[in-house]
C-alpha cells in the first residue's frame, strides 16, 4: 500500500450561528498551507433566515446581501470541491486544517454532504488548537489565537474575513509545526 503525500489546506468559515443546518455558512475561505498564494473564497446564499446577531456583527455580513449576491450552496460547494481537487494529484491527500477545526469542519462537512453528496476531505482534519496543546503542553484556554500569536509571532492576524483567517491559520499551523520538529 502506498501512502499518499498530505496536502494541508487551511479552511475558515463565517456563519450565521453555532450549528449547521439550522444556521447558514455565509463565507468560506481556504488556502494551501505550503503555498498560501493558492486560495479559494466565496460568499454563499443563506439556507435559513435564522441568525445570532453577534455572529453577523463580528463579520459585518448581511443575510439580505448574501441572499442577493452569494452563490447558491450547491454551486459554492461544487466550486470548492473542484478547487480542493485541483490542489492535489492522484498521489496526494487533501487534509482539512482549522483553528478550532470541529466548528469549521461541522459546517463544511454538512454543506458538502447536503449539497454535493460527498466531502473531498473524507474524514481528514487537523485542529491547530489541539496540535498547539500537544506541542506546548498548554491548556485549552491558552489556545486562543491571540495567546498563540504572543508566543509564535505570526506576521498576519485574523479579522473574521474567511480568506484572511484561512491565511492567518495557515501561518499559525506552519509555526506550530516548527515547534514539533526536533
C-alpha positions in Angstrom: 0.0 0.0 0.0 1.4 3.4 -1.0 1.0 6.3 1.5 -0.3 9.4 -0.1 1.5 12.7 0.4 -0.6 15.0 2.5 -1.6 18.5 1.2 -2.7 20.6 4.2 -5.5 23.1 3.3 -6.4 25.8 5.8 -10.1 26.4 5.9 -12.2 29.0 7.7 -15.9 29.8 7.6 -18.1 32.6 8.8 -21.6 31.5 9.8 -24.9 32.9 11.0 -24.8 30.8 14.2 -23.4 27.8 16.1 -24.7 24.8 14.2 -25.0 23.7 10.5 -28.4 23.1 9.1 -30.2 25.4 11.4 -27.8 28.3 10.7 -26.1 29.2 7.4 -22.5 29.1 6.4 -22.0 32.5 4.9 -18.5 32.7 3.6 -15.7 30.2 3.1 -12.0 30.8 2.6 -9.2 28.4 2.1 -5.5 28.3 1.1 -2.8 25.7 0.8 -0.7 25.8 3.9 2.6 25.3 2.0 1.7 27.8 -0.8 -0.7 30.4 0.6 -0.9 32.1 -2.8 -3.2 29.2 -3.8 -6.5 30.4 -2.4 -10.3 29.8 -2.6 -13.0 32.2 -1.4 -16.7 32.5 -1.8 -19.9 34.0 -0.3 -22.9 31.7 0.0 -26.6 32.3 -0.1 -28.2 31.6 3.3 -30.2 28.4 3.7 -32.1 29.9 6.6 -33.3 33.2 7.9 -32.1 32.3 11.4 -29.1 34.1 12.8 -27.3 35.1 16.0 -26.9 38.9 16.0 -23.3 38.7 17.3 -22.3 36.4 14.5 -23.3 38.9 11.9 -22.0 41.9 13.9 -18.5 40.5 14.2 -18.3 39.8 10.4 -20.3 42.7 9.1 -22.1 40.2 6.8 -25.8 40.7 5.9 -28.2 37.8 5.2 -30.1 40.1 2.7 -26.9 41.0 0.8 -25.8 37.4 0.7 -29.2 36.2 -0.5 -28.8 38.5 -3.4 -25.1 38.2 -4.2 -23.9 34.9 -2.7 -23.5 31.7 -4.6 -26.2 29.0 -4.3 -24.8 26.5 -1.7 -24.6 23.7 -4.3 -22.5 25.8 -6.7 -20.3 27.1 -3.9 -19.5 23.6 -2.6 -19.0 22.1 -6.1 -16.6 25.0 -6.8 -14.8 24.4 -3.5 -14.6 20.6 -4.2 -13.1 21.3 -7.6 -10.6 23.7 -6.1 -9.6 21.2 -3.4 -9.2 18.5 -6.2 -7.1 20.9 -8.2 -4.6 21.3 -5.3 -3.8 17.6 -5.2 -2.5 15.0 -7.6 -3.8 11.4 -7.5 -0.9 10.6 -5.2 -1.9 13.3 -2.7 -4.5 13.5 0.0 -6.2 16.8 1.0 -6.2 17.4 4.7 -8.5 20.0 6.3 -6.7 22.3 8.7 -8.7 24.6 11.0 -8.3 26.7 14.1 -11.0 25.1 16.2 -11.5 22.7 13.3 -14.5 21.0 14.9 -16.6 24.1 14.3 -15.5 24.9 10.8 -15.4 21.2 9.9 -19.0 20.7 11.0 -20.3 23.3 8.5 -18.0 22.3 5.6 -18.8 18.6 6.1 -22.5 19.3 6.4 -22.6 21.5 3.3 -20.5 19.1 1.2 -22.8 16.1 2.1 -26.1 18.0 1.8 -25.2 19.8 -1.5 -22.8 17.5 -3.3 -23.2 14.1 -1.7 -19.6 13.8 -0.5 -16.7 15.6 1.2 -13.4 15.6 -0.7 -11.5 15.7 2.6 -13.1 12.5 3.7 -12.6 12.3 7.4 -9.2 14.0 7.4 -9.0 17.1 9.6 -6.3 18.6 11.9 -7.2 21.0 14.7 -4.5 23.7 15.2 -5.6 24.2 18.8 -5.1 20.5 19.7 -1.8 20.4 17.9 -0.6 23.5 19.8 -1.7 21.9 23.1 0.4 18.8 22.3 3.4 20.9 21.1 3.5 23.2 24.0 1.8 21.5 26.9 -0.6 24.4 27.1 -4.2 24.4 28.4 -7.2 24.8 26.1 -7.6 28.4 27.3 -4.1 29.1 26.1 -5.1 28.1 22.5 -6.9 31.3 21.7 -5.3 32.7 18.5 -4.2 35.8 20.5 -2.4 33.7 23.0 -0.7 31.6 20.3 0.3 34.8 18.5 2.1 36.1 21.5 4.2 33.0 21.5 4.6 32.3 17.8 4.8 35.9 16.4 3.0 35.5 13.1 3.1 38.3 10.6 -0.7 38.0 9.8 -3.7 38.4 12.0 -7.3 37.3 11.9 -10.2 39.7 11.1 -13.3 37.5 10.6 -12.9 37.5 6.8 -12.9 33.8 5.9 -10.0 34.0 3.4 -7.9 36.3 5.6 -8.5 34.0 8.6 -7.6 30.9 6.5 -4.3 32.6 5.5 -3.6 33.5 9.2 -4.4 30.0 10.3 -2.0 28.6 7.7 0.7 30.7 9.1 -0.1 29.6 12.7 -0.1 26.0 11.6 3.3 26.3 10.0 4.7 27.9 13.1 3.2 25.3 15.4 4.6 22.5 13.2 8.0 24.1 13.7 7.6 23.5 17.4 7.1 19.8 16.8 10.3 19.4 14.8 13.4 18.4 16.8 
